[in-house]
């Protein structure tokens, strides 16, 4: 990163230290999205909660983070980006400590809501800061550094959470944020340059209210749908109606309001609009693959918990390596080619995973997972470069918040849809295969050794047959899920044809940005 900055770019002192602090903030938020998952059974006993109730520990954080991602741009402008960043870090760290000392389930849910509210801004703010302190020619490498925390955090979260819970107890899953939070707050307070504030900004309460209603209800529907039998439940139907109504009212308000909550001009940038769709698809695959792999390894592959964690770990190594390589290449060549290569590689790994059976070797699994992690890295970093390459600077914080929002929503939909499909398809395939268990099946007719062992008329034979059928049903159901993710990813290649090569914004886009005059423009210049 030694190239001379372009004319007009103001060099920021202590850039490396600011980068470290922004990375810490990103990693803290990304880790906490998954680090508590493995500790839930231990929390359940300590907090005297049922299996259904303890999931609110995850749901409350996800819903709060999803809702409060949207107003990040306005809040950064109103209070100043530096002040708001520090405030969010202090609040996130304090909420983490409160979660660690919670004694009852209501306390834990309230503290997790606070943690999600403060943590929602950390990723978009850190991304906006990184984009501001590095000139355009160096943003590919900067986004590679930043992206390590975003992409690797959710992958390493369960491993770190399991280790802390095993060595200490589940409360350390939250206490671990304290030293890193103090370090990041101190660094930003000392080294990050001050940003202007605009105390006269008016908040679009109508836009925020309907967006919060839409996102919150939709997220609740996804989180609780599988447990409530989806649209067989009145609760899920109500949440779907409220979610659809909220999103519809938000779109209408955005298109008709004079100064909407999210400026319309941000969607006029073709690169950014296409990147939102592609980021949604990346979000679907990012967490869904991990959520499918862990039970596959333990239930079908018969891997112990520790061994399953070791098999999954190399995926993060592939992601980190590809991010660093992709970040450097994005500054030297058209990043659209790198994105296309990553998407094709990702589709190939999903196709390969659709052929997995319990007989697949650990070596083949690890190779495929490393390539899959690398594919995500090759897509994620160049996509950030393309998304912001032609977007006017006044939209930068809102853009970062929207990308984080669609990635999180995509992840929630991916996990929900794949897990629901898995459970449904296991039942369907089990029923279809079970139809072959009848007196006319020659393999089960009396007289052979196999027929005696698998005689459905005996309790032992019936159990053995059911186990075999269930095993085969799970294999087929996992295959269907991986094929679905491949078919979700493949069409996004078409978006590359409408993306422009990174460069300066067109005159039309600049004129549109000046005409829009977003309410939070002052803090971004």
N, C-alpha and C positions, 0 to 999 in steps of 0.2 A: 504493500500500500504506500509506495513512495512516489507515485506520479503526482505532478503538480496539479493543484485544484483548478477548476475552470474559473474564468473571470467572474467576479461577483460573488463567489462562494467564500464565506467567512470561515476561516479555520478555527476550530474549537480547541482550546487547550485542554490537556489531561483527557484526551479522547479515549485512550486505552482504559483508564480507570473508570470513566463513565460507561464504557462498553461492558466491563466486568460487573458493575453494579446492575446494569440493565439485564445482563445475562442471569444474574442471581435472582432477580425479580421474576423473570420468565420461567426459570427452572422451578422456583418455589410454587408458582401457580400451576404449572404443568404437572408437577409431581403430586400435588394435593388433589388433582382430579381423579387419581387412581390409587394413591398410596394407602387409603383407608379401606380399600376393598377386602384385602386379606385379613384385616383385623376385625371385621364385622362379627364373626362368631364370638370373639373374646369380649367385644363391647356388649353384645347381647346379654351375656351373663352379668357383667358389671352394672349395666343400666336397667336390669330386670325388664327387658323388652322381648316381645315375641319376634318370630322370624319375619313376619310381615312388617312389624313396626320398625325394626332396625334398619330396613332399607331407606327409611326417611333420612338417615344420616347421609346417604348419597344423594337422594332426590332433592333435599333442601339446598344442598350446595349447587347442584347442577341448575336448578330452576333460578336461584338467585343470580348465579353467574351469567346465565343466558339473558335474563331481563336487563341487568345493569351493564351489559356490554354496549348496548345501543347509545346511551347518553354520554359516552366517554368524551366525544368531541366537544360537546357543549360544556361539560364540567371542566375540561382542561382549559377552555377559553375563559370561562367565568372566573376560575380561581388561579389560573396560571399553570402551565404544564408541570413546572418543577414542584410547586406547592401541592398540586393534586397528586402527583406521583408519590411524593413523600407521605402525604396523608393516607393514600391507599396502602402503602407498604407498612406504615405504623398500624393502621387498622387491621390489615391482614395478619400481621404478626401477633397483635394483641388478641384477635379472635382465635388464632391457633392455640394460644396459651389457655384461653377460656375453654376451648374444646378439650384440651388435655386434662383440665381439672373438673370437667362436668360430672355431676353426680347422678343426674336423672336424665331420662330420654328427652323431656321437653327442653331442658337446659341445652343438651347437645344439639337438638334441632335448631334452636334459636341461635346458638353460637355458630353453627355451620351456615345458617342463612347470612349472618354477618360476614363470615369468612368469604362466602361466595360474592357478596355485594362488593367488598373491598378488593377481592381478587380478580373480579371481572375486568378491571381496567389495566391490570399489570402487563398482560401480553400486548394489547394494542398500543399502550403508552411506550413500552420498551421498544417496540418495532418503529414507532414514529420517531423516537429519539435517535435510534440507530440510522434511520433514513436521513435525519437532519444533520447529524454530525459527520457523515461521510459524503463526499462528492459522488455524482452519478457513476463515474468510472469505477468506483470502489464499492458500490452498494451490493454487488454480487457476493463479494467476499464477506461483507458485513452481514448480509442476510444469512450466509452460511453459518456464521458464528451464532447469530441469534436463533436460527432455526434448530440448532442442536438441542437447545432447551425445550422448544415447543414439541419437537418430534420424539426426542429420546425420553423426555420426562414421563409421559404416560406409559412408555414401554418399561422403564426401570422402576416406576412407582410400586407395582406389586412386589417386586423383588426386594426393594429397600424396606417396604412396609412389613413384609414377612420376616426379614432379618431383625428389624427393630422389635417387633412383637415377640419374636422367639427369644432374643437375647435379653431384652428388658421387659416391657409390657406395651399394650396397645397405646397408652398415653404418650409414649415417646414418638409415635407417628406424628403427633402434633407439636410436641416440644422441640423437635429437631429444627423447626423453622426459626426459633428464637435467635441463635447466633448469626444465621445468614441474614435474617431481617435487620438486625442491628447493624451489621456490616454494610448492607445495601443502603440503608437510610443514612448512615454516616457519610458514605461515599457520595451519594447524590446531593446531600446538603452542602458538602464542602466543594465539590468539583463541578456539578452541573450548573451551567449558566442560567441566570434568571430569565423567566419568560414573562411577557406583559400579561396583565389581567384586564378584564372588561366587565366591570361591576354593573354596567347598564344592560347587559344581555337579558332578554326575556326568554323564558323557558316555554316550549310548546307542550303544555301539560296534556292537551288532547291527544296529540300524536304519541307521546310517551305512554299515556294510559292505555290506548287501544293496542299499541305494540306490545306492552307488558302483558296485557290480557291475552293476546294471541300467542305469544311465545310461552308464557307460563302455562296456559291451558294445554297447549300442544305438547309441551314437555311432560306435563303430568300424564297426559294420555299415553305417551310413548313409554314412560317409566312404569306405569301401573297396568297397562293394557294386557300384558301377558298373564299377570296374576288374576286379573278380573275377567278373563275370557273375552277380551276385546269388546266388540259391539254387542255382545250378549249382556253387557252390564250397563245399567242406567248411568252410572258415574262416567264411564268412558264416552257414552253418547253425549252427555252434557259437556264434557271437556272438549270433545271434537267440535261441537256446535259453537262453543265459546271461542275456541281457538280459530276456527274459520271466520267467525264474525269479527273477531279482533283484527286479524290480518287483512280482511276485506276493508274494514273501516280505516285501517292505517294507510292502505294503498290509495283509497279515495281521498283521504285527508292530504296525503303527500302530493297528489296530482292537482288538488284544487286550492290548497292553502297558499297564501302569499309568501309566508316564510315557514315552510314545513320543518318538522323535527329533523329529518334527513334531507339535505338539499337534492333536488331533482337533477342538478347538473352532474352529480357524481356518476349517475347511470348513463350519461351521454358519452362517456369515454368507453369506446368499444373494447379496448384491452381490459379495462377493469371489470366491465360487465361480464365478459367471457371468462375472466379469471374467477369471478364469484361462482359461476356454474362449475368450473373445473375444481375449485377448492371444495365445493360441496361433495363432489364425487370422491376426492382424496380423503375427506373426512369420513365418508361412508366406509371406505376400505381400512383406514388407519386403525380404528379401534375394533371394528368388527372382526378382522382377521385375528387379532390378539384374543378377543373374547371367545372365538371358536376354537383356537388352537389349544388353549389350556385344558378344557374338558376333553378334547380329542386325544391329547397325549395321555391323560390319566385314565379315561374310560375305555378307549379303544386301543391305544398303544400300550397300556399297562405300565406306564412310566411312574415311578415314585414322584412325589411332589418336588423334591430337591432336584431330581434328574430332569423333570419337565422344565423347571426354571432354567437349568443350564442349557437345555436345547433351545429355549426361546431367546436367551440372552444374545447370541450372535446376530440376531436381526437388528438390534440397536447398533452394533458395531458397523454393519453394512450401511445403515442410515447415516451415521456420523461421517464415515469415509466418503460416501457419495455427496454429502452436503458440502464438505470441504472442497472436493474436486469440482462439483457442479458450480459452486460459488465462484471459483477461479475461472472456470471455462465461460461462465456467463458474462464476464468482463472482456473476453477475447473473441467470442463468436456469438452468433444469433442464438439467444436462449430458447427460442422456439424449437430448434432442433434437439436441444437437450431435453426439453419437456416431452417431445414426441418419442425420443428414445426411452425415457423413463416410463411413459405410459405403455409402450409396447412391451417393455421388460416386465412391468407390473401385470399386464394381461397374461403374459407367458407363465409367470409364477402362479397365478390363480388357476390357470389351466392345468399346470402341473399338480397343484394341490387337489384338483378335482379327481385325480387318479390315485390319491393316497388310500392305502388299505393298511390294516394293522401289520402287514408283512414288510412295509417300507422300512429301510434301514435308517438309523439315526444320522448317518453321514449324508444320505440323500435329503433328509429333512433339513439339516443344518445348512447345506448348500443352497437349497431353495429359499430358506428363510433369509439368509445373508443377501441373496440376490433380490428378494422382495424388499428388504430394508433399503438396499441401494437404490432400487427403482423409486421408492417413495422419496428418498433424498434427492434424486435427480429431477423429480417433478417439483418438489416443494420450493426449493430455493430459486430456480429460474422463474417459476411462476410468480414469486414475489417481485422479481425484477421486472417482468413484463407487466404485472398489474399496476405498478407505480411509475412505469417508464413514461407514459404520456398523461398521467393524471396530474392536473394542476396542484401546486403545493397547498392551496387553501383547503383541499379535501383530504389531506394526508391522514390526519388522525381519525376522521370519520371512515376513511377507506380501510385503515388498519382494524378499526373496530368491526366493520362489516365483514371483513375476511375472517376474523376470529369468530364472529357470530355464525356465519354459514358453515364454517368448519365444525363448530360445536354442534350445531343442529344436524349436520350431516352425520357426525359420529353417533349422536343419539338415535337418529333414524336407522343407521346401519346396524347398530347393536340390537335395537328393538326388533327390526324386521328379520334379521338373520336368526336371532334366538327364537322368535315366534315361528318362523318357517321351519326351523330345525325340530321344534317340539311337534308341530302339526304334521310334518312329513314323516317323522318317525312313527306316529300313530297310523297314518295312511298306508305307508309301506308295510308296516307290521300286519295290518289287516289284510292287505293284498297277498303277502307271502303266507299268512296263516290260512288262506283259503286252500292252499295246496296240501294242508294236513287233513287228509280224508282217507277212507278205506280203499280208494282207487289208486293211491300213490304206491307204485310198485316197491319203492325204496322202504316203505313202512309196512309192507305186508309181512306177516309172520314167517319165520323160518330162517332168517339171516341174523348175523350178529348185530348188524346196524339196527335192524327192526326191533330187536330185543332191548337195546340200549335206548332207543328213541320211541318206545312204544307209548303213544299218547294215552293209553288206557291206564298206565301206571303213573303214580305221582312223580317218581324220579324221571321217567321218560318225558312227561309233560313239562317239567321244569327245564330239562335239557333242551327240548325243542324250543321252548319260549326264549331261552337264553340265546340260542343260535339265531332265531328269527329277529330278536331285538338287536343283536349285534349287526346283522346284515342291514336291518332297517336304518340304524344309525349311520353306517357307512354311506348308504345311498342318500340319506338326508344331508350329510355333510357335503357330498358331491354336488347336490343341488344348490346349496348355499354358495359354494365357491364359484359355480357357474353363474349364479345370479350376480355376484360381485364383478366377475369378469365382463359380463354383458352390461353392467352399469358403467364400467371404466372405459370400455372400447369406444363408445360413441363420442366421448370427450375429445378424441383425436380430431374430430371435425372442427372443433373450436379453433384449432391452430390456424386454419385457413382464413379466419376472419380477424385474427390478431395482427396488429401492426408491429413491424420491427421496432424495438425500443429506440427512442429518440426524443426529441423535444416535442411538446404538445403542438398540435396544429393551431393555426391562427383562429379557426372557428372555436376550438376548445378553449383557448385563452380568452376570447371574447365572451364566450358563454360563462366562464368562471367569473369574469369581472362583472358581468351583468347580474349573476346570481347573488354575489356578495354574501356568502354564507355568514351567519351570525358569529361563527367562531373563527373567522379568517384572521383576526388580529394576532392570535396566539401562534399561528402557523407560519407567518411570514419571517 
